[in-house]
Amino acid sequence: RTHKPGPDEAKLKLIVDRTGYKTEVTAGQRKYGGPPPDGPERSAYHSEVFVGKLPREVFEDELIPLCEKAGKIWDLRLMIDPASGFNKGYCFVTYCSPGESSKACELLNGYEIRPGKPIKANTSVANLRLFLGNIP
């Protein structure tokens, strides 16, 4: 049986119907949200959380309800291995406020997403530098 990895589409549809957020799937990433239909238009500075040590078969249908326990999600970006279709073991969750991202780190860091499989969560620092090279 060839089963393509991915979220439970029915569960994901219920989440999207409830929140009004958009989903976008590209070769290397599955994105949910950004910006929320009712705002804010921009995410707050220092409000992104890196979530790692994810089992490869975990998708946003499971991550969104878990991450929502900490507060309002601005967006969630799950990195995908294009060759296998499974996740790469990490995602980024941006919250609408820095307070919610702090709460998410406390809630998610060490959380057992599967028996004996604790995940890691810490504040992500956005890379705001741009390198321009080979300019004549």
PyMOL commands that set and color helices and strands:
alter all, ss='L'
color gray80, all
select helices_A, chain A and resi 9-19+60-68+98-108
alter helices_A, ss='H'
color red, helices_A
select strands_A, chain A and resi 23-25+29-33+48-52+73-80+87-95+112-114+117-118+120-123
alter strands_A, ss='S'
color yellow, strands_A
deselect
rebuild
show_as cartoon
